[in-house]
Amino acid sequence: MRLSARNKIPARVTSITEGEATANVTLDAGGTRLVASITIEAARELGLTESGEVVAVIKASDVILGVAD
């Protein structure tokens, strides 16, 4: 897989929760929990399974940080 994106994070699928149209795929990225919401169709096309290895590709136009008052 070759991508122009630079924010690529290797991870392991820890759970897949399917709704009516979307699947929430929970990942363990070196001890950090990430959740990706993708279509059920995409999850099935990718053949995602619990304990499967994936690469999370992050594309964000903004990152907002906050601190306590």
TORKOL-4160 file (C-alpha; in steps of 0.2 Angstrom, whole numbers, padded with zeros to 4 digits, m for minus):
69
<pt num="1" X="0000" Y="0000" Z="0000"/>
<pt num="2" X="0007" Y="0017" Z="m0005"/>
<pt num="3" X="m0001" Y="0033" Z="0000"/>
<pt num="4" X="0003" Y="0051" Z="0000"/>
<pt num="5" X="m0004" Y="0053" Z="0017"/>
<pt num="6" X="0009" Y="0055" Z="0031"/>
<pt num="7" X="m0002" Y="0051" Z="0046"/>
<pt num="8" X="m0001" Y="0032" Z="0045"/>
<pt num="9" X="m0003" Y="0023" Z="0061"/>
<pt num="10" X="m0001" Y="0004" Z="0062"/>
<pt num="11" X="m0015" Y="m0004" Z="0074"/>
<pt num="12" X="m0024" Y="m0019" Z="0079"/>
<pt num="13" X="m0043" Y="m0021" Z="0078"/>
<pt num="14" X="m0050" Y="m0024" Z="0096"/>
<pt num="15" X="m0068" Y="m0024" Z="0092"/>
<pt num="16" X="m0081" Y="m0020" Z="0078"/>
<pt num="17" X="m0098" Y="m0014" Z="0082"/>
<pt num="18" X="m0110" Y="m0013" Z="0068"/>
<pt num="19" X="m0125" Y="m0001" Z="0067"/>
<pt num="20" X="m0138" Y="0001" Z="0053"/>
<pt num="21" X="m0126" Y="0009" Z="0041"/>
<pt num="22" X="m0109" Y="0012" Z="0050"/>
<pt num="23" X="m0097" Y="0001" Z="0059"/>
<pt num="24" X="m0087" Y="0008" Z="0074"/>
<pt num="25" X="m0070" Y="m0001" Z="0073"/>
<pt num="26" X="m0060" Y="0001" Z="0089"/>
<pt num="27" X="m0041" Y="0000" Z="0087"/>
<pt num="28" X="m0026" Y="m0002" Z="0098"/>
<pt num="29" X="m0012" Y="0008" Z="0091"/>
<pt num="30" X="0003" Y="0004" Z="0103"/>
<pt num="31" X="m0008" Y="0007" Z="0118"/>
<pt num="32" X="m0018" Y="0021" Z="0112"/>
<pt num="33" X="m0036" Y="0018" Z="0108"/>
<pt num="34" X="m0043" Y="0024" Z="0092"/>
<pt num="35" X="m0061" Y="0022" Z="0085"/>
<pt num="36" X="m0064" Y="0023" Z="0066"/>
<pt num="37" X="m0082" Y="0025" Z="0060"/>
<pt num="38" X="m0084" Y="0018" Z="0043"/>
<pt num="39" X="m0098" Y="0010" Z="0032"/>
<pt num="40" X="m0102" Y="m0008" Z="0035"/>
<pt num="41" X="m0100" Y="m0011" Z="0017"/>
<pt num="42" X="m0082" Y="m0004" Z="0018"/>
<pt num="43" X="m0078" Y="m0015" Z="0034"/>
<pt num="44" X="m0084" Y="m0031" Z="0025"/>
<pt num="45" X="m0075" Y="m0026" Z="0009"/>
<pt num="46" X="m0059" Y="m0024" Z="0019"/>
<pt num="47" X="m0062" Y="m0041" Z="0028"/>
<pt num="48" X="m0060" Y="m0033" Z="0045"/>
<pt num="49" X="m0059" Y="m0045" Z="0060"/>
<pt num="50" X="m0055" Y="m0043" Z="0078"/>
<pt num="51" X="m0036" Y="m0045" Z="0081"/>
<pt num="52" X="m0033" Y="m0041" Z="0063"/>
<pt num="53" X="m0019" Y="m0029" Z="0058"/>
<pt num="54" X="m0023" Y="m0012" Z="0050"/>
<pt num="55" X="m0016" Y="0005" Z="0046"/>
<pt num="56" X="m0026" Y="0020" Z="0052"/>
<pt num="57" X="m0024" Y="0034" Z="0040"/>
<pt num="58" X="m0028" Y="0051" Z="0048"/>
<pt num="59" X="m0033" Y="0066" Z="0037"/>
<pt num="60" X="m0039" Y="0081" Z="0047"/>
<pt num="61" X="m0040" Y="0099" Z="0042"/>
<pt num="62" X="m0040" Y="0105" Z="0059"/>
<pt num="63" X="m0033" Y="0099" Z="0076"/>
<pt num="64" X="m0040" Y="0108" Z="0091"/>
<pt num="65" X="m0032" Y="0108" Z="0108"/>
<pt num="66" X="m0039" Y="0113" Z="0125"/>
<pt num="67" X="m0032" Y="0116" Z="0142"/>
<pt num="68" X="m0041" Y="0117" Z="0159"/>
<pt num="69" X="m0046" Y="0135" Z="0165"/>
